[in-house]
Amino acid sequence: MRVQNKSIIVTGAGGGIGEGIAKRLAAEGAKVIVNDINASAGEKVVAEIVAAGGIASFFAADVTQSSDVQALVAAAVQRYGRLDVMVNNAGWTHRNRPALEVSEEEFDKCYAVNVKSIYLATIHATPVFRAQGGGSFINIASTAGVRPRPGLTWYNGSKGAVITTSKSLAAELGPNNIRVNCINPVFNPDTGLATEFAGGPLTDERKALFRASIPLGRFSTALDVANAALYLASDEAAFISGVCIEVDGARCV
């Protein structure tokens, strides 16, 4: 059990990558707070974790709202006695389209969910980590933040911000024994945002275009990302901070 008894929050865990991370961590002994704005989806994930013999509970919170994130962190401490890891997975994207066609509202939401959430998690979880002698942030960024493609400009920028912010935080919070790392997944057609990334229905032609840019010849899965998160959350990564793990099959373009 690689994260036995660690108290871990996973945001946006009601489906997709977040669900995969929550289930993988629970299977390795973590006590997981499943967070989502969709209560029914989050409760379903919790029920499946518990049925499999794991420990999990649900907490509804909007990661763009300070009071919600503060309450989320407090819930982890109240339920499990401490908070060891916060996985900032919740994300959103505008539809794949020219940069000038993305509305201000879409831009604001993209940066609120993808970037402001990291700010709020840092503001509210860092004092807890400091008080208990350390902790770990794992921020789910994207290959879009390091190898951007046209059509997702503002999303790409938001993920680039996550990567740079994480590296800066790792340097700043390291003296407090707080680690900050990123995971950069490549396109996964099974997530709720896949059609937005693709700019429309996931036809065989659209999938083929994405797959052609991945030398290993397949898309990423929630389990691929979850395995990286498990490593970063574990004591095996005790000296790993300020890095981005590319879970992208060597995506080259």
C-alpha positions in Angstrom: 0.0 0.0 0.0 2.0 3.0 -1.3 -0.1 5.7 0.2 -1.5 3.9 3.2 -3.5 6.2 5.6 -2.6 9.3 3.6 -5.5 11.9 3.6 -5.9 13.0 0.0 -8.3 15.4 -1.7 -9.0 14.9 -5.4 -10.9 17.7 -7.0 -13.1 17.1 -10.0 -13.3 13.5 -9.1 -16.8 12.8 -10.2 -15.7 11.3 -13.5 -12.9 11.0 -16.0 -9.3 11.5 -14.9 -10.2 12.6 -11.4 -12.3 9.5 -10.8 -9.4 7.3 -12.0 -7.0 9.1 -9.6 -9.3 8.8 -6.6 -9.9 5.1 -7.2 -6.2 4.3 -7.7 -5.2 6.2 -4.6 -7.9 4.5 -2.5 -6.8 1.1 -3.8 -3.4 1.9 -2.5 -4.6 2.7 1.0 -5.4 6.4 0.9 -8.3 8.0 2.7 -9.8 10.0 -0.2 -12.0 13.1 -0.3 -13.9 12.9 -3.6 -14.7 16.5 -4.6 -17.0 17.6 -7.4 -19.7 20.1 -8.1 -21.9 17.2 -9.3 -23.0 15.5 -6.1 -24.6 12.4 -7.7 -21.5 11.7 -9.8 -19.2 12.2 -6.8 -21.3 10.0 -4.5 -21.3 7.3 -7.1 -17.5 7.3 -7.2 -17.4 7.1 -3.4 -19.8 4.2 -3.4 -17.6 2.3 -5.8 -14.5 3.0 -3.8 -16.1 1.8 -0.6 -17.6 -1.3 -2.3 -14.0 -2.2 -3.4 -12.8 -2.0 0.2 -11.4 1.5 0.1 -12.0 4.6 2.3 -13.6 7.6 0.7 -16.2 10.4 1.3 -17.7 13.1 -0.8 -17.5 16.8 -0.4 -19.3 19.2 -2.8 -17.3 22.3 -3.5 -16.8 24.8 -6.3 -13.1 25.1 -6.7 -13.4 28.7 -8.0 -14.9 29.9 -4.7 -12.7 30.6 -1.8 -15.2 29.7 0.9 -15.8 26.3 -0.8 -12.2 25.4 -1.0 -11.6 26.5 2.6 -14.4 24.2 3.6 -13.1 21.4 1.5 -9.7 21.5 3.2 -11.3 21.7 6.6 -13.4 18.7 5.8 -10.4 16.6 5.0 -8.8 17.5 8.4 -12.0 17.0 10.3 -12.7 13.6 8.7 -9.3 12.1 8.5 -7.3 14.1 11.1 -4.9 15.8 8.6 -4.3 16.5 4.9 -1.3 15.0 3.2 -2.0 15.6 -0.5 -4.2 17.9 -2.5 -4.7 16.8 -6.2 -6.0 19.8 -8.1 -7.6 18.0 -11.0 -10.7 20.0 -11.8 -10.5 21.6 -15.2 -12.4 23.2 -18.0 -11.9 24.3 -21.6 -13.5 26.5 -24.2 -14.4 24.7 -27.4 -11.6 24.4 -30.0 -12.0 27.5 -32.1 -10.0 30.6 -33.2 -8.8 32.7 -30.3 -10.8 35.7 -31.4 -14.1 33.7 -31.2 -13.8 32.7 -27.6 -16.1 34.8 -25.4 -15.0 36.8 -22.4 -17.2 34.6 -20.3 -15.5 31.4 -21.6 -12.1 33.0 -21.0 -13.0 33.9 -17.4 -14.3 30.4 -16.7 -11.2 28.7 -18.2 -8.9 30.7 -16.0 -11.1 30.5 -12.9 -11.4 26.7 -13.0 -7.8 26.0 -14.2 -5.8 28.7 -12.5 -7.7 30.4 -9.7 -8.4 26.9 -8.3 -4.7 26.4 -7.8 -4.4 29.8 -6.1 -7.3 28.9 -3.7 -5.9 25.5 -3.0 -2.6 27.0 -2.2 -4.0 29.7 0.0 -6.1 27.3 2.1 -4.1 24.1 2.2 -0.6 25.5 2.7 -1.3 26.6 6.3 -2.4 23.1 7.1 0.7 21.6 5.5 2.9 24.0 7.4 1.3 23.2 10.7 1.8 19.5 10.3 5.3 19.7 8.9 4.7 19.2 5.2 2.4 18.1 2.4 2.1 17.7 -1.3 0.2 19.5 -4.2 -0.3 17.6 -7.4 -1.6 19.8 -10.2 -3.1 18.3 -13.3 -1.9 20.5 -16.2 -1.6 19.3 -19.8 0.7 18.8 -22.7 -1.2 21.9 -24.1 0.9 24.0 -21.6 4.2 23.0 -23.2 3.3 22.1 -26.8 0.3 24.2 -27.6 -1.9 23.7 -30.7 -4.0 26.3 -32.5 -7.7 26.5 -31.5 -7.2 26.1 -27.8 -5.1 29.2 -27.2 -6.7 30.4 -23.9 -6.9 26.9 -22.5 -3.2 26.4 -23.5 -2.3 29.6 -21.7 -4.2 28.5 -18.5 -2.3 25.2 -18.4 1.0 27.0 -19.0 0.2 29.1 -16.0 -0.4 26.0 -13.9 3.0 24.6 -14.9 4.9 27.9 -14.2 3.0 28.5 -11.0 3.7 25.0 -9.7 7.4 25.3 -10.3 7.5 28.7 -8.5 5.5 27.3 -5.6 7.8 24.3 -5.3 10.8 26.7 -4.9 8.9 28.9 -2.4 7.3 26.2 -0.3 10.1 23.7 -0.3 11.6 25.0 3.0 8.3 24.1 4.6 8.7 20.5 3.3 5.8 21.1 0.9 6.2 19.5 -2.5 4.5 20.8 -5.7 4.4 18.9 -8.9 2.5 18.7 -12.2 1.2 16.0 -14.5 0.7 16.8 -18.1 -1.7 14.3 -19.8 -2.2 14.1 -23.5 -5.7 13.9 -25.2 -8.1 11.3 -23.7 -11.2 10.7 -25.7 -13.1 9.3 -22.7 -13.2 12.5 -20.6 -16.1 14.9 -20.5 -14.2 17.6 -22.2 -13.0 15.5 -25.2 -15.5 16.9 -27.7 -14.6 20.5 -26.7 -10.9 19.8 -27.2 -11.7 18.2 -30.6 -14.0 21.1 -31.6 -16.9 18.8 -32.3 -18.1 15.1 -32.3 -15.3 12.6 -31.9 -15.4 11.1 -35.3 -12.9 8.4 -36.4 -11.2 11.1 -38.5 -10.7 13.5 -35.6 -9.4 10.7 -33.3 -7.0 9.6 -36.0 -5.5 13.1 -36.2 -4.9 13.2 -32.5 -3.5 9.7 -32.4 -1.1 10.4 -35.2 0.8 12.8 -33.1 1.4 10.3 -30.3 4.4 8.0 -31.1 3.3 5.3 -28.7 0.2 5.0 -30.9 -2.7 5.4 -28.4 -4.4 7.9 -26.2 -3.8 8.4 -22.5 -6.2 6.8 -20.0 -7.3 7.9 -16.6 -5.2 5.0 -15.2 -2.1 6.3 -16.9 -2.5 9.7 -15.2 -3.5 8.0 -11.9 -0.4 5.9 -11.8 1.7 9.1 -12.1 -0.3 10.7 -9.3 0.2 7.7 -7.1 3.9 8.0 -7.5 4.0 11.7 -6.7 1.7 11.2 -3.7 3.8 8.4 -2.3 6.9 8.6 -0.1 8.9 7.2 -3.1 8.7 10.8 -4.5 9.8 12.5 -1.2 12.6 14.3 -3.0 10.6 15.1 -6.2 9.3 18.6 -6.4 8.9 21.3 -9.1 8.6 18.7 -11.9 6.1 17.9 -14.6 5.6 14.3 -15.5 4.6 14.0 -19.2 1.9 11.4 -19.6 1.7 11.8 -23.3 3.2 8.8 -25.2 6.0 11.2 -26.4 3.6 13.5 -28.2 5.7 15.3 -30.7 3.5 17.9 -32.4 
